[in-house]
């Protein structure tokens, strides 16, 4: 197991070969050193001495008696790899029987292993004979598709050795031979590629008979079975290593078989018939079968030429006993021996499609039964059934056209010149609209509505909602007239209209199928329009007034090109920048609709709900009043007017909008000026304490009595160090002394009070962490004028002050520390008491010790 050396191998002998055949003896070397390509020497011996035959590296190696055969190429070396060659001897003779030695020159660093090997070759005589039928060596057969045939060949061997025969039947339909069925040298049947299923079904068999005959039986022959047939026989012998070796092979051609294919065709290719006519098709079976046979025919119909038999519809069938399946409008007849006629009466448009027939040939057996030998399907034939189209014209006219917007429009679509129509024809209409654009731009038509075969209305996308609302009415005035009426025509309805009349035909199954469409010429709906104009003028009735008086203004409206207009009015105010209640600076105060309905828009002052009035003075004149005006009402006031014209169905349609000139309310006063500030003696407090915040109002200019001024105070907090969050309402105190508090989540409480005419105090009791932040107050001053009317001044916002809430560490930890020290002291004393009691009474033990005498030690000298 631990040794390594060169190994030269040849097959294990003896090698049995047949005289006259070509012999190839392989030789290989392994486990060698040196170059990868090795050289080989071959020698031959009949008795004891070896004669040199051929070498791969020395051209002078060959002995004189082998030089001619080597020169002719009868003996040569064929290299298969760097470490393997084959000694090839063509036309081996009995004289070549003997021992053959293969040697390899050493290329190893050390000599170890074997450098040559011998093999015994035994040459036997040729005893294999292969022949065809005894009657004649080669036959020619002409068969019909579905027939059966048998071929025989004989193979014998007189070899002195124990050999086995391998018989293979082959067919040649092109340039190469194909294996059909083999009886191997091991006694096994082996079908060729593509013949496995036919071998399992028994259509192909290989039987052995007397006199060493091998019979090939083929049933249900098809066109692929045509060609030249031969019998290929090889002789095999088992070698010394137990493997089978083929020693020779012979073949003989037995017969040429031609198969006449059976075709099924329909006499015509493409057929076009007119509705109500008859369809006549003939199925022809092409075969040269001369014996007794009967055909089975089935006719199929499919909508597509690619449909299979399972997808197609079976129309009619005739079995091999000539029994035809029942049908009313379809008949199947036997014209002659190979022709079968299909007749479809009174064809319909639904009969358009593809027709094909399937035919099967049955032959009788010896026991009287019938056997199906072949089955074919024809190519589909296209059949087009042309519908009987009625001849008619379509005329469209407008019986009513609009001259103004919202006028009605009526179109009539009439069928004229009707010819060649039957009782089974029905007409329906479809209405289309096409917008007309300037230039050559093309716009696709839009479907307004259509009718199905049962005259059911199908609204399109454009007219669906208006048809459901009754704004568009579609009707059938008579048998040949259809009407489209638009109750109120708008500018978007201007354009081209046309109708399409569809003719429907009734089929055999009482269904309706559209056969023809005829479109009318288009009718243009258009009227000239002028642009709407609207002018609004605002007039201030009183040139000068003071706060507390009534403000009045009128709005006069004039319009052109609007049919019976009505107006809706909206009063707006543009406040100064510091008093904008709307993001865009405009406040909607009160409106009056075209139906004279008054509505307060953004007027939210509950104390002055009835302080504004908007009324209609004349058809085109409106008056606005504001009672007890306040200084906060200063600004620019306008009238926004919308003109409405009557639309369809009693609805009002917006025509145009107009904006008046501004009217200014400006109060020239020299009253006091108020300022607000926030103050706290202790802006930093500890949790649980009370925070005091003062809102102080200061007044400059003309002094006022305390009874002539009042304030609304609101406190807000922003819970952040920077003013980047939404403010939270804490509490508010109105001028009547009513306090309102905002919702709070913590346990702290608030109190808001007036401590002097100009000072307001906010207290936060039991402050918590979430009470920190920026706090400020917003003050709304109210001043009583000389006339006794309270005037509201603009809101004043104070500069915020930051309230910081800290935690008192000593107070927070005082009680926990005292409790902890007390508990620790109590537990320590209790532990000492338990230990003393345990050692005194529970764990006491009497110990007896020996008494020792107390004597003084003796001196060292006396030891």
ABEGO torsion letter per residue (X at the ends): XABBBBBBBBBBOBBBBBBGBBBBBBBBBBGBBEBABBBBBBBBBABABBBBABBAABAAABBAAAAAAAAAGABBBBBABAABBBBBBBGBBAAABEBBBBBBBBABABBBEBABBBBBBBBBBBABBBBBBAABABBBBBBBBGBBBBBBBBBBBABABBBBBBBBBBBBABABBBBABBBBAAGBBBBBBGAAAAAAAGABBBBBBBGGBBBBBBBGBBAAABEBBBBBBBBBBBBAAGBBBBABBBBBBABBBBBBBBBBBBABABBBBBBGBBBBBBBBBBBABABBBBBBBBBBBBABAABBAAABBBABBBBAAGBBBBBAABBBBBABAABBBBBBBGBBAAABEBBBBBBBBBBBBAAGBBBBABBBBBBBBBBBBBBBBBBBBBBBBBABBBABBGBBBBBBBBBBGBBGBBAABBBBBBBBBBBBBBEABBBBBBBABBBBAAGBBBBBAAAAAAAAAGABBBBBABAABBBBBBABBBAAABEBBBBBBBBBBBBAAGBBBBABBBBBBBBBBBBBBBBBBBBBBBBBABABBBBGBBBBBBBBBBBBGBBGBBBBBBBBBBBBAAABABAAGBBBABBBBAAGBBBBBABABAAAAAABBBBBABAABBBBBBBGBBAAABEBBBBBBBBBBBBBGGBBBBABBBBBBBBBBBBBBABBBBBBBBBBABABBBBGBBBBBBBBBBBBEBBBBAAABBBBBBBBBBBBABBABBBBBABBBBAAGBBBBBBBABABBBBBBBABAABBBBBBBGBBAAABEBBBBBBBBBBBBAAGBBBBBBBBBBBBBBBBBBBBAAAAAAAAAAAAAAAAAAAAAAAAAAAAAAAAAAABBBBBBBBBBBBBBBBAAAX
